[in-house]
């Protein structure tokens, strides 16, 4: 955690004047800052510093040096753009927006530092390719078609064996894609054999 910056006060300031900063709303402190009061900005900084810093620590995976640099960059932007603050939004929202945009810029700069091969390398994905998705859809509709033609007892057996397991685990059993078509073909063969004229 960063050490809290204590406001630097001129010797002529009384304790009462310091207390006015402490109890002032964000909007009042902004008005003081726009009037040239640097102590008011220190109080604004102290109000939002810890939460913005923690946000950066979290987003940078605990890299405190980067979080400190981002915090400093954020509040420099806040100070330089104070006259652009729109009071329709809370000051906290405005600061967080600047912090978010500062972090996005930081990530972009990091991307620009990477070699071009790494920048555009696709991350490893377990998602099926478009071709695999089409094949899976075709297999699924084929399996459903074959299940409709099975005798009820065979259909119930298959549903109990494979699909109830799927319902419990949320994933298809690994052997389902390999064995289910064979079981269904066997069931259809039995069905056709029984229906064949004798």
C-alpha positions in Angstrom: 0.0 0.0 0.0 1.3 3.5 -0.8 2.1 5.8 2.1 -0.5 8.5 2.4 0.6 11.9 1.3 0.1 14.5 3.9 -1.1 17.9 2.6 1.6 20.5 2.8 0.2 23.6 4.5 1.6 27.0 4.7 2.4 28.2 8.2 -0.4 30.8 8.1 -3.1 28.1 7.6 -5.0 27.3 10.7 -6.3 23.8 11.7 -9.8 25.0 10.8 -8.7 25.6 7.2 -7.3 22.0 6.9 -10.5 20.6 8.3 -12.5 22.4 5.5 -10.7 20.2 3.0 -11.4 17.0 5.0 -15.1 17.6 5.2 -15.5 19.1 1.7 -17.3 17.2 -1.0 -15.5 16.2 -4.2 -17.3 19.0 -6.0 -16.2 21.6 -3.5 -12.6 20.4 -3.7 -12.8 20.5 -7.5 -13.8 24.1 -7.3 -10.9 24.8 -5.0 -8.5 23.1 -7.4 -9.8 25.1 -10.3 -9.2 28.2 -8.2 -5.5 27.2 -8.0 -5.6 25.4 -4.6 -3.1 22.6 -4.8 -3.9 21.3 -1.3 -7.4 20.6 -2.4 -6.0 18.3 -5.2 -3.9 16.5 -2.6 -7.1 15.7 -0.7 -8.8 14.5 -3.9 -5.8 12.4 -4.7 -5.8 10.8 -1.2 -9.5 10.0 -1.5 -9.1 8.0 -4.7 -5.5 6.9 -4.7 -5.9 3.6 -2.8 -8.8 2.2 -4.8 -7.2 3.2 -8.1 -3.9 1.7 -7.0 -5.6 -1.6 -6.0 -7.4 -1.7 -9.3 -4.1 -1.4 -11.1 -2.4 -4.0 -8.9 -5.2 -6.4 -9.7 -5.2 -5.7 -13.4 -1.4 -5.9 -13.7 -1.3 -9.3 -11.9 0.4 -7.8 -8.8 3.2 -5.8 -10.6 3.4 -3.0 -8.2 5.9 -1.0 -10.2 3.5 -0.9 -13.1 0.6 -0.1 -10.8 2.5 2.9 -9.3 3.4 4.2 -12.7 -0.2 3.9 -13.9 -1.5 5.6 -10.8 0.9 8.5 -11.3 0.0 8.8 -15.0 -3.7 8.7 -14.1 -3.6 11.5 -11.6 -1.4 13.7 -13.9 -4.1 13.3 -16.5 -6.8 14.1 -13.8 -4.9 17.3 -12.8 -4.2 18.5 -16.3 -7.8 17.9 -17.4 -9.6 19.1 -14.3 -11.3 21.9 -16.2 -12.9 19.3 -18.5 -14.6 17.5 -15.7 -18.4 17.4 -16.2 -20.4 17.6 -13.0 -23.2 15.5 -14.4 -21.0 12.5 -13.4 -19.5 11.9 -10.0 -15.8 12.7 -9.7 -15.1 9.0 -8.9 -16.7 7.9 -12.2 -14.6 10.4 -14.0 -11.4 9.3 -12.3 -12.2 5.6 -12.9 -12.9 6.4 -16.6 -9.5 8.0 -16.9 -7.9 5.1 -15.0 -9.6 2.6 -17.3 -8.4 4.5 -20.4 -4.9 4.8 -19.0 -4.8 1.0 -18.5 -6.0 0.4 -22.0 -3.3 2.7 -23.3 -0.8 0.8 -21.2 -1.9 -2.6 -22.6 -1.6 -1.2 -26.2 1.9 0.1 -25.5 2.9 -3.3 -24.2 1.4 -4.9 -27.4 3.4 -2.5 -29.5 6.6 -3.6 -27.7 6.1 -7.2 -28.7 7.5 -8.7 -32.0 5.0 -8.8 -34.7 4.9 -12.6 -34.7 3.9 -12.6 -31.1 1.4 -9.7 -31.4 -0.8 -11.5 -33.9 -0.3 -15.1 -32.7 -3.6 -16.7 -31.9 -3.9 -18.0 -28.4 -4.4 -21.7 -28.0 -8.0 -22.5 -28.1 -10.0 -25.6 -27.1 -13.0 -24.4 -29.1 -13.9 -26.4 -32.1 -13.0 -25.1 -35.5 -15.9 -24.2 -37.8 -15.5 -27.5 -39.7 -15.6 -29.4 -36.4 -18.8 -27.5 -35.4 -20.5 -28.5 -38.6 -19.4 -32.1 -38.3 -20.6 -32.2 -34.6 -24.0 -30.7 -35.6 -24.4 -33.3 -38.4 -23.4 -36.2 -36.1 -25.9 -34.9 -33.5 -28.8 -34.7 -35.9 -27.8 -38.2 -37.3 -27.8 -39.7 -33.8 -31.1 -38.1 -32.9 -32.6 -39.5 -36.2 -31.3 -43.0 -35.3 -32.5 -42.8 -31.8 -36.1 -42.1 -33.0 -36.0 -45.4 -34.9 -34.8 -47.6 -32.1 -37.1 -49.8 -30.0 -38.2 -47.9 -26.8 -36.2 -50.2 -24.6 -33.0 -49.8 -26.6 -33.5 -46.0 -26.7 -34.1 -45.9 -23.0 -30.9 -48.0 -22.4 -28.8 -45.6 -24.5 -30.4 -42.5 -23.0 -29.8 -43.8 -19.5 -26.2 -44.8 -20.2 -25.0 -41.8 -22.0 -27.3 -38.8 -21.6 -28.0 -39.1 -17.9 -24.2 -39.1 -17.4 -24.0 -36.0 -19.6 -26.7 -34.3 -17.5 -24.8 -35.0 -14.3 -21.4 -33.9 -15.5 -22.3 -31.3 -18.1 -19.8 -32.8 -20.5 -20.2 -35.7 -23.0 -18.4 -38.9 -22.0 -15.3 -39.3 -24.0 -16.3 -42.5 -25.7 -19.7 -41.2 -26.7 -18.7 -40.0 -30.1 -17.0 -43.3 -30.9 -19.3 -45.8 -29.4 -22.8 -44.3 -29.7 -23.0 -44.5 -33.5 -21.9 -48.1 -33.3 -24.5 -48.9 -30.7 -27.2 -47.1 -32.7 -26.2 -48.9 -35.9 -26.4 -52.2 -34.0 -29.8 -51.3 -32.7 -31.0 -50.3 -36.2 -29.6 -53.6 -37.5 -31.6 -55.5 -34.9 -34.7 -53.5 -35.7 -34.3 -54.1 -39.5 -33.6 -57.8 -38.9 -36.8 -58.2 -36.9 -38.9 -56.3 -39.4 -37.5 -58.1 -42.4 -39.9 -60.5 -44.1 -39.3 -64.1 -43.1 
